[in-house]
Amino acid sequence: MKQPKVENKIVLVSGGTSGVGKAAAISLAKVGAEIIILGHDQKRADAAVAEIQRRSGNPLIWAELCDLTLRSAIQDLHQRLVDQNIRLDALINAAGGVTLPQVPTTEGVNTSYALNYGATYWLTTELHDRLRKGARVLNVLGLALVAKNQPVLIPKDPSCTGLTSSQVIDAAFSNKMLLTQALAGRYKRDNITINCFNPGLIRTGMGADASAMAKTLRGLYNVPAKTESKLVAKLALDPRYTQTGILYNVWGHPVEMPARHYTVQKRRDLLAFSAAL
Ligand SMILES: NC(=O)c1ccc[n+]([C@@H]2O[C@H](COP(=O)([O-])OP(=O)(O)OC[C@H]3O[C@@H](n4cnc5c(N)ncnc54)[C@H](OP(=O)(O)O)[C@@H]3O)[C@@H](O)[C@H]2O)c1
């Protein structure tokens, strides 16, 4: 499927300074969209903006700084978008990481859970009034394809006390899938579609600051990684992708989520838990 040029579309990409987010931003910029990337380090954000502009030939790229582990920082971001009267055509939730500390943030949420799950919930719900009618939200998965056949684990307490780091990551990813379905139902009336997808192997910064084991995995993971993500551009902007609440595989085909784990009750429990995060 060829992606048509899409000037005048504005897309916000979390994690746009590296890996999946940057690959998504490059592909979206190449088809003419205006891109706002989110990062939490000014130098890395500036370098990513320059690289995306250079590789796409599109000057309409800028960065906003936001610590995505904090809901209050996302609320501040929302205010800045309101002040500048910015409305979005797509939101790509691509920030994430597996080597984060398992300690609570200043808001009491486990840091790893906050970045890998909380940020997706907060960005989607807090920025909801910034999304235009017909907008797309895309949540990045990957590890969930391993976790998806396991029962969905909703932590009892946001600091994730009592959970191991791998349980926190499993919960974050399986919850992201469940959340995709839950919010897809909630925002359908606003004509906003919310889907999740497996981006495939993308050249990544994941594990850069990690143990030798994580670095080895990163090395394996990196080959033969891509530096663009055409799938994102299609799912985010191609008018033919109108379904909502879908998990897409790397080829852009829908994958069935296991109904016995992804129940209506679990969706309600997760939304109630997330609202209190
Ligand atoms: N790479 C792949 O092939 C692949 C495949 C499937 C799924 N995934 C999933 O995609 C997600 C991202 O992975 P990646 O490979 O793109 O990793 P990455 O290259 O390390 O990128 C992580 C991104 O998250 C941002 N970030 C980290 N902490 C943040 C914070 N507190 N506030 C704001 N932004 C923050 C980073 O921003 P800074 O640059 O400012 O630190 C960076 O842009 C992960 O959940 C991963 O499991 C990746």
The ligand as a Gaussian input file, in Angstrom:
#p B3LYP/6-31G(d) Opt

LIG

0 1
 N       13.432000      -1.350000      19.196000
 C       12.686000      -2.350000      18.839000
 O       13.009000      -3.087000      17.889000
 C       11.400000      -2.628000      19.559000
 C       10.584000      -3.650000      19.083000
 C        9.387000      -3.899000      19.720000
 C        9.006000      -3.111000      20.789000
 N        9.803000      -2.138000      21.256000
 C        9.336000      -1.356000      22.408000
 O        9.325000       0.040000      22.080000
 C        9.560000       0.810000      23.255000
 C       10.703000       1.795000      22.990000
 O       11.857000       1.052000      22.692000
 P       13.056000       1.660000      21.858000
 O       13.757000       0.514000      21.262000
 O       12.542000       2.738000      20.989000
 O       13.930000       2.268000      23.061000
 P       14.942000       3.500000      23.074000
 O       15.663000       3.591000      21.772000
 O       15.735000       3.340000      24.321000
 O       14.009000       4.765000      23.218000
 C       13.346000       5.034000      24.417000
 C       12.673000       6.373000      24.281000
 O       11.931000       6.621000      25.484000
 C       12.290000       7.917000      25.954000
 N       12.239000       8.001000      27.414000
 C       12.825000       7.191000      28.304000
 N       12.558000       7.613000      29.566000
 C       11.786000       8.724000      29.435000
 C       11.181000       9.619000      30.337000
 N       11.290000       9.466000      31.676000
 N       10.467000      10.657000      29.855000
 C       10.371000      10.856000      28.528000
 N       10.887000      10.018000      27.602000
 C       11.598000       8.972000      28.058000
 C       13.710000       8.139000      25.510000
 O       13.946000       9.530000      25.523000
 P       15.421000      10.137000      25.800000
 O       16.176000       9.978000      24.528000
 O       15.151000      11.547000      26.159000
 O       16.007000       9.332000      26.919000
 C       13.682000       7.519000      24.119000
 O       13.156000       8.425000      23.189000
 C        9.892000      -0.175000      24.365000
 O        8.737000      -0.348000      25.127000
 C       10.232000      -1.464000      23.615000
 O        9.926000      -2.627000      24.362000
 C       11.013000      -1.870000      20.665000

